[in-house]
Amino acid sequence: MNFKNWKGYNVVDVILLGAGLITIITTSIIFKSNWLIIVNSLLGICCVFMQAKGKIVTQFIGIVWFVFYCFMSYQQKYYGETILYATIMIPLYIYGVIHWLTHRDKKDNVVIVKNKISTKEIAIFTAVWVVVSIGVFFLLQALNTAQLWLSTIAFCTMLPSVYLLMRRNKWNQLMFLVNDIILCVLWQTLVYKGDYSFIPILCYQVFQIIYDAYGMFEWIKLEKKQKQEMKKAP
């Protein structure tokens, strides 16, 4: 197989993505997961992997995935996840489609990595993040959300992750890594309670952690490559 014809992909990419997809499909069959769990897991695997590669297509996949994820979270009374994805994540990803398309490297169809975010912007975001996070905690408490503290922490780590992603900053992958560890614990509780049909979701979360760690290096490489190309440009 000639991977040179695969723009921006290599043997490691194919192995990582293939392993994730095969694991999800296999565990879904073994543990007789329903179609919603299977679709969520497969879309999630593809979205996070493409995100790790900085591919534009991740924004489109993300919107579809989040719609399914909201529905599944609502069924499990994870209202924090439902509210977060429905009111913040989906709109941010819709914005991301437009923003990434206007800041992309057309050669490899990847996002152009933004090197820095101003101190003023960071300060404003941090202030908003703290206020919103506190408000979300009390809202989730009022809604009798399952796993209240985990749901709140998941929100607190997801919001900056997506913000950095939309702003095209390489450190989004590090924040997603932290968030995914929290989510892995959150969904693991369902398996611990005996509902093994959620094992594909748990497997997906594990692969998501692997992809985020891989994505950190990929975004750094992408940034260096784009800087070199800018210097060579006339």
Beta strands, then each sheet from edge to edge (+ up, - down):
strand 1: 104-105
strand 2: 110-111
sheet 1: 1+ 2-
end
